[in-house]
Structure formats: C-alpha cells, structure tokens
C-alpha cells in the first residue's frame, strides 16, 4: 500500500464494523443503540456543521460530557490531543470534530498471513506484525481518527504519537498528538474489547483504543486519561488490568454527533 504524505487520502469505509456503524448517517439512532460502544442518550458534541460525519470519543472515567479534542485547535503536526467539556459550537466545538475511517482488518491490510519478512508492507515492522498475530489481533479492525474541524476539508491529521514514534516504549505515557494520516503506524488505531485471547476484557460496551505504534500487543499502549472529570492532555499508557478487567480511565465509548 502506498501512502501520500501530509494530506493522505484515507480509504473510504468499506464495511460496517462497530465504529463504522457509529458514524454512518443512514444508520438510525435505534440501530446505533444496539452497538456496543454507543451510549443511548449520551451527549454528542460534534459541531452541527460536521453532524453525523463526526464521532465523539469519551472515557468511562470522566463520562460522555468530556470529549477528545485538538487542545489548541491547531491543524499542525504534533498538536496535542486532550479532553474537554463538549460543545457543539464555536472554536471549542470545532476542536472536537473527529471522523472515523475504517481501514479494514490488521491482516491482510497491514500485515500478511505469512510470516515471511520480505512480504511485510512496511507501515508495521515485521516484529509488530508477529506481535499482532500472537496477541490474536490479526482480525481486529484497524481505523483512523482524523481531525476535521467543522466537517470541512480533511486536515490530513490523525490521532497518533509525537513525530510518529514507532514503536512506543512499553512504559511511555507519551502525549497523544496529531500526525499525518497513514504515514506511520502511530495513526493506525486498533479497536478491541478483549486481549490475550479474551483473558482480559473491557467493561461491557466499551473499548480500548490501541496504538499501532505499540511495541508489545499482548500488553499494548492504549489511549487514557487520569481518571478525573477535568481538562487534561491525553496520553498513550501501558494497559492497566485489575484482575481480568480493564480500567475506566482507558476505556472509551463513542457517540454520533452533533450535540
């Protein structure tokens, strides 16, 4: 697969996995309510301009009023991604406009079913592809979250890591940043509600946002907050498990916009 820099063209949704169902306008609210990550009655905060094109991301720990956003509203590489109180208007609302795009499953989109290194496409290293398969994530859905303020022309910037750092160290707690979409593995996100062949799982109806830049996908880096209802920068954190259950500060739900 060939990727263009800066204003990468993200592939159109080709199927209807969990996330795609959330943001497809033709799907009714009643149908959405049956989707695992949709919160019936939850407050969406995408602007009216972006409408159902956008999806709002919130953590269980802080509730659906605190949403993923471009902290400063800057369409620049390495802009910090934070959480703030939702709004459907003005600069605050536009900063929360993110669009989900389905990229297909990890195998065969990014990694081949074979383990021959020469056949790896390149955005993931050979070791990462093997780690994804060993963690039973080969059939997991890969996606991108692109910043699209006011639903206007795509910014070409997606949720990722500082300078596309790949792979992330296993104890990173690195700030979440905007990066050119599809240029490096940090903007390839993996959705999962169970890991280690289902031994670990999230709270019902929630999901981990796994960074494609993780070094160990059996114990990956996931998007998280500090567990409080406050404005804060978001980070990529080593996954936290209590017994076999994930922690609320790393578990997300999504709602369709607008407010």
PyMOL commands that set and color helices and strands:
alter all, ss='L'
color gray80, all
select helices_A, chain A and resi 18-23+29-32+51-53+90-94+106-109+117-119+126-134+149-151+162-164+185-187+248-250
alter helices_A, ss='H'
color red, helices_A
select strands_A, chain A and resi 55-59+66-70+81-85+98-105+141-147+157-160+174-175+177-180+189-192+194-195+200-201+208-211+221-224+232-233+235-238+241-242+245-246+252-256
alter strands_A, ss='S'
color yellow, strands_A
deselect
rebuild
show_as cartoon
